[in-house]
Amino acid sequence: MFCEFFCLNITIFQYINIFHFAEEKLWTTFSDGSVRLRIDSSCPQTPVTVHEMFLECVGKYGSLNALSSKTDGKWEHITFKEYYHLCRQSAKAFLKLGLQRFYSVGILGFNSTEWFLSAVGTVLAGGITTGIYTTSSPEACYYVANDCRANIIVVENHKQLEKILQIWEKLPHLKAVVQYKGSLQVKRSALYTWKEFMELGNHISDEHLDEVIQSQKPNQCCVLIYTSGTTGNPKGVMLSHDNITWTAAQASRAGDMQPAEIRQESIVSYLPLSHIAAQIYDLWTGIKWGEHVYFANPDALKGSLVDTLKEAQPTSHMGVPRVWEKIMERIKEVSVQAGIVRRKMLSWAMSVSLERNLNPSRNGELKPILPAVADFLVLSKIRKMLGFSHCLKHFSGAAPISAETLEFFLGLNIILYEAYGMSETSGPHVMSGPHTYRFQ
């Protein structure tokens, strides 16, 4: 079934047949298996489950806003305390629908509050959260849903539902489908709206859910990430509770993400959550450190992302190289259309900023007033236009980024911190941040 292995913060894949061991090993190919965890003295952290991490979050940040989404032009906010309660309700609904231990819930849709509630609710109910790319064909959806043994599939809208309707009868483990946006345009048994789904949780007691939660261990699988399938069919990477909770804590600190008791970070969620990078950055780190997550519109990458950034005013932002390249291209287009004075001002300001950021050791030789003037008169206005007025950290990952793009943003006084990683490393493997940056 699953052809990839997971261990502490790294997944090792080998293609061999194995059998259950009585003693816990460092890896397993069984979704219901467990692994032996190792704790490194250089970054020790007591292994915890997702639920234990969430409980700690609620204890510290319960009254703070956790999730914000826009409905009919108005932002609606959910606190961490409400977030936790809704996740429990989601978990109970999954149990009512017959989610089996270590079977999956497939989630097919754009980033939203419902995506988060489904993901966390699945884990609390003892299942395995499995994202399905929204661009997947019905055939690709079938492969993932069948391979992960999906008991339930949560879809965003009718467009995504149509894909599942085409393959429903071929999925032996599928018990129900839930649509979380829009009204149902078809009627059939075991198909629910989000409202109907959440109400199913009323039939499961808190005591029963607590029994399921208490049986979970940090060394058991809770998330399944499917690779892109560029070399054949997608491969399912099994990640344990410890993979998720350890990475959420350690990687985010390497990037200087602050816990909410110091300063609540705010981010905009728009990259595919079926990808490990966005899932760690948006979902799990958000719970660990009490971050405020704003959800972008589904057409974010078609132009509306900047509008959301301007409203949300994130303190941290992550983009794949193509996102940063599109921003660069747009700024260049606007510059060409501007008058000659504005073009020269922008060119001068960016050259001053680039010189300062490329040669920090020579800052004493530069007139100290010049970078400050350039930033105040020109560059700060560009960042405001992009929605980055309050943004202190900018990350790039998931693919290589060109030196040209890095230098362009240095000219805007925006340092792009790069991260390298894989699904098999629970996301980031090596990364730079405010305290560990060097331009190559």
C-alpha positions as a Python dict, from the first residue, in 0.01 Angstrom:
ca = {
    (1, 'M'): (0, 0, 0),
    (2, 'F'): (234, 272, 118),
    (3, 'C'): (578, 253, -36),
    (4, 'E'): (756, 514, 171),
    (5, 'F'): (898, 498, 524),
    (6, 'F'): (893, 755, 800),
    (7, 'C'): (1118, 814, 1100),
    (8, 'L'): (1213, 1110, 1318),
    (9, 'N'): (1197, 1412, 1086),
    (10, 'I'): (1306, 1216, 784),
    (11, 'T'): (1130, 968, 557),
    (12, 'I'): (1347, 702, 396),
    (13, 'F'): (1199, 515, 101),
    (14, 'Q'): (1295, 170, -19),
    (15, 'Y'): (1095, -58, -238),
    (16, 'I'): (1101, -394, -62),
    (17, 'N'): (850, -619, 105),
    (18, 'I'): (871, -621, 483),
    (19, 'F'): (677, -768, 771),
    (20, 'H'): (566, -628, 1109),
    (21, 'F'): (836, -633, 1374),
    (22, 'A'): (756, -694, 1738),
    (23, 'E'): (1018, -434, 1826),
    (24, 'E'): (981, -76, 1704),
    (25, 'K'): (1219, 4, 1421),
    (26, 'L'): (1329, 338, 1277),
    (27, 'W'): (1093, 302, 982),
    (28, 'T'): (779, 122, 873),
    (29, 'T'): (570, 87, 557),
    (30, 'F'): (250, 12, 748),
    (31, 'S'): (5, 296, 808),
    (32, 'D'): (-79, 147, 1148),
    (33, 'G'): (286, 92, 1241),
    (34, 'S'): (499, 287, 1484),
    (35, 'V'): (863, 388, 1483),
    (36, 'R'): (1140, 428, 1737),
    (37, 'L'): (1205, 799, 1795),
    (38, 'R'): (1550, 944, 1848),
    (39, 'I'): (1609, 1274, 2029),
    (40, 'D'): (1912, 1479, 1933),
    (41, 'S'): (2075, 1671, 2217),
    (42, 'S'): (2134, 1972, 1992),
    (43, 'C'): (1760, 2038, 1958),
    (44, 'P'): (1580, 1828, 2219),
    (45, 'Q'): (1204, 1830, 2234),
    (46, 'T'): (980, 1588, 2418),
    (47, 'P'): (778, 1400, 2153),
    (48, 'V'): (415, 1514, 2153),
    (49, 'T'): (106, 1437, 1950),
    (50, 'V'): (-81, 1690, 1740),
    (51, 'H'): (-353, 1701, 2006),
    (52, 'E'): (-103, 1773, 2283),
    (53, 'M'): (45, 2054, 2074),
    (54, 'F'): (-301, 2198, 2013),
    (55, 'L'): (-396, 2179, 2382),
    (56, 'E'): (-83, 2373, 2473),
    (57, 'C'): (-175, 2629, 2208),
    (58, 'V'): (-527, 2676, 2345),
    (59, 'G'): (-388, 2716, 2696),
    (60, 'K'): (-157, 2995, 2583),
    (61, 'Y'): (-343, 3164, 2299),
    (62, 'G'): (-708, 3062, 2335),
    (63, 'S'): (-852, 3413, 2311),
    (64, 'L'): (-640, 3523, 2013),
    (65, 'N'): (-771, 3514, 1657),
    (66, 'A'): (-650, 3202, 1478),
    (67, 'L'): (-828, 3185, 1140),
    (68, 'S'): (-980, 3459, 927),
    (69, 'S'): (-1173, 3419, 605),
    (70, 'K'): (-1379, 3658, 397),
    (71, 'T'): (-1751, 3608, 341),
    (72, 'D'): (-1955, 3857, 137),
    (73, 'G'): (-1675, 4111, 160),
    (74, 'K'): (-1641, 4088, 539),
    (75, 'W'): (-1368, 3920, 740),
    (76, 'E'): (-1486, 3657, 988),
    (77, 'H'): (-1253, 3552, 1269),
    (78, 'I'): (-1220, 3234, 1477),
    (79, 'T'): (-1023, 3225, 1801),
    (80, 'F'): (-795, 2936, 1896),
    (81, 'K'): (-1045, 2821, 2156),
    (82, 'E'): (-1321, 2813, 1893),
    (83, 'Y'): (-1081, 2652, 1644),
    (84, 'Y'): (-1009, 2367, 1885),
    (85, 'H'): (-1378, 2312, 1959),
    (86, 'L'): (-1463, 2301, 1587),
    (87, 'C'): (-1181, 2053, 1524),
    (88, 'R'): (-1324, 1826, 1793),
    (89, 'Q'): (-1667, 1856, 1634),
    (90, 'S'): (-1516, 1769, 1297),
    (91, 'A'): (-1337, 1470, 1451),
    (92, 'K'): (-1660, 1340, 1604),
    (93, 'A'): (-1837, 1377, 1269),
    (94, 'F'): (-1565, 1171, 1100),
    (95, 'L'): (-1607, 902, 1363),
    (96, 'K'): (-1983, 904, 1306),
    (97, 'L'): (-1925, 853, 933),
    (98, 'G'): (-1714, 549, 1011),
    (99, 'L'): (-1357, 673, 983),
    (100, 'Q'): (-1139, 378, 1078),
    (101, 'R'): (-816, 407, 1270),
    (102, 'F'): (-523, 473, 1036),
    (103, 'Y'): (-747, 509, 731),
    (104, 'S'): (-750, 840, 545),
    (105, 'V'): (-963, 1145, 486),
    (106, 'G'): (-885, 1295, 147),
    (107, 'I'): (-918, 1674, 122),
    (108, 'L'): (-969, 1822, -225),
    (109, 'G'): (-1004, 2199, -227),
    (110, 'F'): (-849, 2542, -190),
    (111, 'N'): (-718, 2667, 144),
    (112, 'S'): (-998, 2748, 386),
    (113, 'T'): (-1114, 2718, 743),
    (114, 'E'): (-1290, 2395, 646),
    (115, 'W'): (-962, 2253, 506),
    (116, 'F'): (-792, 2316, 841),
    (117, 'L'): (-1083, 2176, 1043),
    (118, 'S'): (-1090, 1865, 824),
    (119, 'A'): (-714, 1812, 852),
    (120, 'V'): (-692, 1850, 1229),
    (121, 'G'): (-1023, 1674, 1288),
    (122, 'T'): (-898, 1374, 1092),
    (123, 'V'): (-590, 1347, 1312),
    (124, 'L'): (-789, 1382, 1635),
    (125, 'A'): (-1023, 1106, 1513),
    (126, 'G'): (-726, 872, 1464),
    (127, 'G'): (-722, 898, 1085),
    (128, 'I'): (-458, 1012, 838),
    (129, 'T'): (-489, 1354, 674),
    (130, 'T'): (-432, 1329, 297),
    (131, 'G'): (-437, 1633, 72),
    (132, 'I'): (-531, 1591, -295),
    (133, 'Y'): (-413, 1854, -542),
    (134, 'T'): (-701, 2065, -673),
    (135, 'T'): (-562, 2036, -1027),
    (136, 'S'): (-582, 1655, -1017),
    (137, 'S'): (-782, 1475, -1285),
    (138, 'P'): (-1046, 1218, -1182),
    (139, 'E'): (-791, 947, -1259),
    (140, 'A'): (-528, 1111, -1035),
    (141, 'C'): (-786, 1155, -760),
    (142, 'Y'): (-872, 787, -788),
    (143, 'Y'): (-509, 680, -758),
    (144, 'V'): (-449, 881, -440),
    (145, 'A'): (-788, 807, -278),
    (146, 'N'): (-753, 435, -346),
    (147, 'D'): (-388, 415, -240),
    (148, 'C'): (-445, 598, 90),
    (149, 'R'): (-762, 399, 167),
    (150, 'A'): (-982, 706, 197),
    (151, 'N'): (-1289, 647, 413),
    (152, 'I'): (-1414, 1000, 357),
    (153, 'I'): (-1333, 1267, 96),
    (154, 'V'): (-1392, 1635, 166),
    (155, 'V'): (-1432, 1849, -148),
    (156, 'E'): (-1455, 2225, -190),
    (157, 'N'): (-1734, 2263, -445),
    (158, 'H'): (-1933, 2097, -721),
    (159, 'K'): (-1643, 2117, -965),
    (160, 'Q'): (-1429, 1901, -736),
    (161, 'L'): (-1725, 1683, -641),
    (162, 'E'): (-1777, 1589, -1005),
    (163, 'K'): (-1433, 1426, -1010),
    (164, 'I'): (-1520, 1209, -711),
    (165, 'L'): (-1864, 1117, -847),
    (166, 'Q'): (-1689, 968, -1151),
    (167, 'I'): (-1475, 736, -938),
    (168, 'W'): (-1688, 682, -626),
    (169, 'E'): (-1798, 330, -714),
    (170, 'K'): (-1439, 220, -774),
    (171, 'L'): (-1322, 320, -425),
    (172, 'P'): (-1378, 21, -194),
    (173, 'H'): (-1306, 206, 131),
    (174, 'L'): (-1504, 525, 60),
    (175, 'K'): (-1798, 571, 297),
    (176, 'A'): (-1897, 937, 253),
    (177, 'V'): (-1821, 1264, 74),
    (178, 'V'): (-1856, 1611, 221),
    (179, 'Q'): (-1882, 1936, 18),
    (180, 'Y'): (-1780, 2243, 216),
    (181, 'K'): (-1874, 2531, -18),
    (182, 'G'): (-2183, 2592, -227),
    (183, 'S'): (-2509, 2401, -235),
    (184, 'L'): (-2530, 2039, -345),
    (185, 'Q'): (-2634, 2011, -709),
    (186, 'V'): (-2680, 1635, -690),
    (187, 'K'): (-2847, 1414, -435),
    (188, 'R'): (-2723, 1073, -330),
    (189, 'S'): (-2673, 882, -10),
    (190, 'A'): (-2361, 951, 197),
    (191, 'L'): (-2315, 1296, 39),
    (192, 'Y'): (-2328, 1582, 289),
    (193, 'T'): (-2304, 1958, 306),
    (194, 'W'): (-2057, 2101, 557),
    (195, 'K'): (-2339, 2200, 790),
    (196, 'E'): (-2488, 1851, 781),
    (197, 'F'): (-2145, 1700, 836),
    (198, 'M'): (-2068, 1909, 1144),
    (199, 'E'): (-2407, 1829, 1295),
    (200, 'L'): (-2321, 1458, 1276),
    (201, 'G'): (-2067, 1524, 1549),
    (202, 'N'): (-2350, 1574, 1795),
    (203, 'H'): (-2407, 1196, 1792),
    (204, 'I'): (-2059, 1115, 1928),
    (205, 'S'): (-1973, 1179, 2291),
    (206, 'D'): (-1671, 1373, 2410),
    (207, 'E'): (-1572, 1069, 2614),
    (208, 'H'): (-1553, 849, 2304),
    (209, 'L'): (-1344, 1106, 2118),
    (210, 'D'): (-1114, 1145, 2418),
    (211, 'E'): (-1056, 768, 2422),
    (212, 'V'): (-944, 782, 2059),
    (213, 'I'): (-721, 1082, 2124),
    (214, 'Q'): (-559, 928, 2430),
    (215, 'S'): (-470, 615, 2236),
    (216, 'Q'): (-255, 814, 1993),
    (217, 'K'): (124, 814, 2015),
    (218, 'P'): (382, 1060, 1878),
    (219, 'N'): (551, 783, 1679),
    (220, 'Q'): (240, 691, 1479),
    (221, 'C'): (144, 815, 1132),
    (222, 'C'): (-104, 1105, 1110),
    (223, 'V'): (-33, 1278, 776),
    (224, 'L'): (20, 1142, 428),
    (225, 'I'): (182, 1365, 164),
    (226, 'Y'): (177, 1254, -198),
    (227, 'T'): (468, 1355, -416),
    (228, 'S'): (401, 1515, -754),
    (229, 'G'): (442, 1192, -946),
    (230, 'T'): (698, 1331, -1193),
    (231, 'T'): (860, 985, -1210),
    (232, 'G'): (557, 762, -1227),
    (233, 'N'): (261, 750, -993),
    (234, 'P'): (263, 976, -683),
    (235, 'K'): (432, 824, -378),
    (236, 'G'): (275, 853, -34),
    (237, 'V'): (509, 988, 234),
    (238, 'M'): (405, 887, 583),
    (239, 'L'): (465, 1148, 855),
    (240, 'S'): (426, 1085, 1226),
    (241, 'H'): (284, 1315, 1493),
    (242, 'D'): (643, 1377, 1597),
    (243, 'N'): (745, 1462, 1239),
    (244, 'I'): (476, 1730, 1236),
    (245, 'T'): (508, 1873, 1588),
    (246, 'W'): (890, 1871, 1595),
    (247, 'T'): (923, 2035, 1254),
    (248, 'A'): (657, 2296, 1335),
    (249, 'A'): (857, 2397, 1641),
    (250, 'Q'): (1215, 2376, 1521),
    (251, 'A'): (1194, 2491, 1159),
    (252, 'S'): (982, 2792, 1243),
    (253, 'R'): (1228, 2902, 1510),
    (254, 'A'): (1511, 2874, 1258),
    (255, 'G'): (1312, 3118, 1046),
    (256, 'D'): (1269, 3346, 1350),
    (257, 'M'): (892, 3301, 1367),
    (258, 'Q'): (786, 3440, 1703),
    (259, 'P'): (548, 3277, 1953),
    (260, 'A'): (234, 3480, 2008),
    (261, 'E'): (326, 3568, 2366),
    (262, 'I'): (613, 3775, 2220),
    (263, 'R'): (444, 3894, 1900),
    (264, 'Q'): (163, 3724, 1714),
    (265, 'E'): (271, 3648, 1361),
    (266, 'S'): (17, 3682, 1080),
    (267, 'I'): (36, 3502, 746),
    (268, 'V'): (-173, 3458, 432),
    (269, 'S'): (-254, 3100, 331),
    (270, 'Y'): (-272, 3046, -45),
    (271, 'L'): (-18, 2780, -152),
    (272, 'P'): (-150, 2422, -198),
    (273, 'L'): (-198, 2255, 140),
    (274, 'S'): (-151, 1914, -19),
    (275, 'H'): (214, 2018, -46),
    (276, 'I'): (417, 1973, 272),
    (277, 'A'): (569, 2323, 261),
    (278, 'A'): (238, 2505, 286),
    (279, 'Q'): (96, 2255, 532),
    (280, 'I'): (384, 2299, 776),
    (281, 'Y'): (405, 2677, 729),
    (282, 'D'): (31, 2755, 734),
    (283, 'L'): (-139, 2485, 939),
    (284, 'W'): (88, 2315, 1189),
    (285, 'T'): (322, 2606, 1268),
    (286, 'G'): (16, 2824, 1306),
    (287, 'I'): (-105, 2600, 1588),
    (288, 'K'): (237, 2565, 1748),
    (289, 'W'): (308, 2937, 1785),
    (290, 'G'): (-38, 3090, 1781),
    (291, 'E'): (-19, 3252, 1440),
    (292, 'H'): (-307, 3440, 1283),
    (293, 'V'): (-386, 3282, 944),
    (294, 'Y'): (-577, 3475, 677),
    (295, 'F'): (-715, 3275, 383),
    (296, 'A'): (-670, 3419, 36),
    (297, 'N'): (-930, 3392, -239),
    (298, 'P'): (-913, 3087, -470),
    (299, 'D'): (-796, 3315, -754),
    (300, 'A'): (-501, 3437, -546),
    (301, 'L'): (-239, 3341, -803),
    (302, 'K'): (-439, 3508, -1078),
    (303, 'G'): (-400, 3851, -920),
    (304, 'S'): (-608, 3880, -602),
    (305, 'L'): (-327, 3778, -364),
    (306, 'V'): (-194, 4135, -340),
    (307, 'D'): (-539, 4258, -234),
    (308, 'T'): (-546, 4005, 50),
    (309, 'L'): (-191, 4093, 153),
    (310, 'K'): (-287, 4462, 174),
    (311, 'E'): (-579, 4381, 402),
    (312, 'A'): (-410, 4117, 615),
    (313, 'Q'): (-74, 4298, 650),
    (314, 'P'): (120, 3976, 720),
    (315, 'T'): (434, 3979, 932),
    (316, 'S'): (575, 3682, 738),
    (317, 'H'): (520, 3558, 385),
    (318, 'M'): (622, 3249, 190),
    (319, 'G'): (617, 3206, -184),
    (320, 'V'): (751, 2967, -441),
    (321, 'P'): (1001, 3125, -685),
    (322, 'R'): (735, 3178, -950),
    (323, 'V'): (532, 3392, -710),
    (324, 'W'): (831, 3616, -642),
    (325, 'E'): (912, 3630, -1014),
    (326, 'K'): (558, 3744, -1097),
    (327, 'I'): (584, 4020, -836),
    (328, 'M'): (918, 4126, -987),
    (329, 'E'): (775, 4127, -1338),
    (330, 'R'): (477, 4335, -1229),
    (331, 'I'): (696, 4596, -1061),
    (332, 'K'): (910, 4621, -1374),
    (333, 'E'): (598, 4668, -1588),
    (334, 'V'): (471, 4948, -1363),
    (335, 'S'): (816, 5110, -1365),
    (336, 'V'): (829, 5116, -1744),
    (337, 'Q'): (492, 5293, -1755),
    (338, 'A'): (596, 5551, -1496),
    (339, 'G'): (747, 5889, -1578),
    (340, 'I'): (1120, 5935, -1618),
    (341, 'V'): (1161, 6100, -1277),
    (342, 'R'): (992, 5811, -1096),
    (343, 'R'): (1194, 5557, -1292),
    (344, 'K'): (1519, 5728, -1199),
    (345, 'M'): (1415, 5756, -835),
    (346, 'L'): (1333, 5384, -821),
    (347, 'S'): (1659, 5293, -995),
    (348, 'W'): (1860, 5507, -754),
    (349, 'A'): (1683, 5376, -443),
    (350, 'M'): (1720, 5013, -549),
    (351, 'S'): (2089, 5055, -628),
    (352, 'V'): (2153, 5205, -283),
    (353, 'S'): (1958, 4925, -112),
    (354, 'L'): (2126, 4654, -319),
    (355, 'E'): (2473, 4789, -239),
    (356, 'R'): (2398, 4797, 131),
    (357, 'N'): (2249, 4444, 137),
    (358, 'L'): (2517, 4287, -80),
    (359, 'N'): (2804, 4441, 114),
    (360, 'P'): (2698, 4471, 478),
    (361, 'S'): (3064, 4489, 584),
    (362, 'R'): (3101, 4813, 385),
    (363, 'N'): (2799, 4985, 535),
    (364, 'G'): (3031, 5214, 729),
    (365, 'E'): (3171, 5348, 401),
    (366, 'L'): (2825, 5439, 271),
    (367, 'K'): (2669, 5764, 374),
    (368, 'P'): (2434, 5634, 645),
    (369, 'I'): (2161, 5877, 547),
    (370, 'L'): (2131, 5749, 188),
    (371, 'P'): (1980, 5402, 257),
    (372, 'A'): (1735, 5551, 506),
    (373, 'V'): (1626, 5824, 262),
    (374, 'A'): (1595, 5577, -26),
    (375, 'D'): (1383, 5345, 186),
    (376, 'F'): (1160, 5620, 324),
    (377, 'L'): (1098, 5804, -4),
    (378, 'V'): (1069, 5512, -245),
    (379, 'L'): (1110, 5155, -125),
    (380, 'S'): (867, 5167, 167),
    (381, 'K'): (597, 5280, -76),
    (382, 'I'): (668, 4985, -304),
    (383, 'R'): (643, 4743, -12),
    (384, 'K'): (317, 4907, 96),
    (385, 'M'): (181, 4859, -255),
    (386, 'L'): (263, 4488, -225),
    (387, 'G'): (106, 4450, 120),
    (388, 'F'): (443, 4406, 292),
    (389, 'S'): (446, 4715, 514),
    (390, 'H'): (455, 4501, 828),
    (391, 'C'): (630, 4199, 681),
    (392, 'L'): (961, 4123, 853),
    (393, 'K'): (1036, 3782, 699),
    (394, 'H'): (1005, 3669, 339),
    (395, 'F'): (1064, 3303, 246),
    (396, 'S'): (1114, 3122, -83),
    (397, 'G'): (1107, 2746, -123),
    (398, 'A'): (989, 2438, -316),
    (399, 'A'): (1220, 2513, -612),
    (400, 'P'): (1547, 2694, -693),
    (401, 'I'): (1526, 3072, -723),
    (402, 'S'): (1746, 3275, -956),
    (403, 'A'): (2016, 3516, -840),
    (404, 'E'): (1845, 3784, -1051),
    (405, 'T'): (1526, 3754, -845),
    (406, 'L'): (1714, 3754, -516),
    (407, 'E'): (1907, 4068, -615),
    (408, 'F'): (1593, 4243, -736),
    (409, 'F'): (1426, 4203, -398),
    (410, 'L'): (1742, 4302, -214),
    (411, 'G'): (1706, 4624, -410),
    (412, 'L'): (1360, 4665, -252),
    (413, 'N'): (1517, 4597, 89),
    (414, 'I'): (1340, 4259, 97),
    (415, 'I'): (1564, 3967, 185),
    (416, 'L'): (1432, 3635, 57),
    (417, 'Y'): (1525, 3356, 295),
    (418, 'E'): (1559, 3030, 104),
    (419, 'A'): (1452, 2688, 225),
    (420, 'Y'): (1531, 2348, 81),
    (421, 'G'): (1343, 2037, 170),
    (422, 'M'): (1126, 1747, 60),
    (423, 'S'): (810, 1571, 163),
    (424, 'E'): (1044, 1307, 300),
    (425, 'T'): (1197, 1556, 544),
    (426, 'S'): (859, 1682, 671),
    (427, 'G'): (918, 1996, 465),
    (428, 'P'): (1227, 2207, 537),
    (429, 'H'): (1563, 2033, 558),
    (430, 'V'): (1794, 2335, 550),
    (431, 'M'): (1689, 2698, 555),
    (432, 'S'): (1811, 3050, 610),
    (433, 'G'): (1663, 3320, 828),
    (434, 'P'): (1738, 3660, 979),
    (435, 'H'): (2023, 3515, 1185),
    (436, 'T'): (2155, 3269, 926),
    (437, 'Y'): (2160, 3449, 592),
    (438, 'R'): (2428, 3474, 328),
    (439, 'F'): (2375, 3580, -33),
    (440, 'Q'): (2535, 3331, -271),
}
